[in-house]
Amino acid sequence: MTTGKQLFSTLADGKLTVELADTNYSDPTGNRVLVQMEAAPINPSDLALLSGPADLENAEYSARKFVADMPEPFYSSQKGRHGLRLPVGNEGAGTVIAAGEGEAAQALMGQRVACLPGSAYSEYCFADANMCLPLRDVSSEDGASAFVNPLTALGFAETARMEGHSAIIHTAAASNLGQMLVKICKEDNIALINIVRKAEHVELLANLGAKHIVNSSDEDFADQLRGGIETTGAFLGFDPIGGGKAVDNCFRAMEQVAVAKMDEYSRYGSNQEKKMYIYGRLDMSPTILTPAYGFGWTLSGWLLFPFLQKVGMETMARMRQRVLSGLTSTFASSYKSKVNLEEMLTKEAVMDYRLMKMGEKYLVTPQG
């Protein structure tokens, strides 16, 4: 029996409680392994359980816990999790200290691995051996973000190929994921339009070799975006912002480029198929769409795990191998701050990492 600290999130009675608790871990069985966690990133996808739209400014903070009001309509909209005590932390890396009797589990005994346990903010966690990536000589810090961002970025390139596109638009492109996508598209000969908000982000991506970078803060942003689409033929986009007009801006520019190539006017707009995927919610406000791009458009959601189920084990294995080969290059992640389990529950840290600023990701070090 192993005992260690583990983070839990509970939503009940209009309040969000995030706390550290001591948890007992029995010996793993079958193809499960017990991992001593050494590093785990705080990704935007983790914040749904970790903070969400709770009132963190006025929360009650203590040594191993914070309690915050969850405003409406967000409290009622999460009715399915009311009263559930949920572990937090999608991914991380550490060392396998115990293994079940299964062949895959036994093969990992004593190895440093990246894993996807869904409970990574803990000193120890159980993981499926088939979802572990042996890191060999790669450190736990370098391997902590081996799943969510790398496989998502690779998934965008795979999706483009599957749907017959040779160019992509990516909004909020200066993120860790966005930087990976720049490198992937360069390697795979996929044209990529990168939308950023700051001049320093333009410089950052240009130094990575990005060819098409548009700054949404510039007065001629719309002209820049149209020019990029006309040059690349990008009528497929991926957006982590969700709220506001990010998607609308892309659809407008796509349609304007398509209409300019039409020989005859049509009241229904162009026949050019335009598609945007929303894969995150950096902005919790409503998604704004306007009647400015005809009817040849599709807006959909994109999630990593349904995508992996769709493409199957062979494609997923190929993607994982590519990630492992490029963990310190193409898929390298950088972190603004490192915090232990107690420190990540302080007001200072919570108020900072919940902002999800570009290039300012936190890394949790459960062992201190």
Order of alpha helices (4+ residues) and beta strands (2+ residues): beta-beta-beta-alpha-beta-beta-alpha-beta-beta-alpha-beta-beta-beta-alpha-alpha-beta-alpha-beta-alpha-beta-alpha-beta-beta-alpha-beta-beta-beta-alpha-beta-alpha-beta
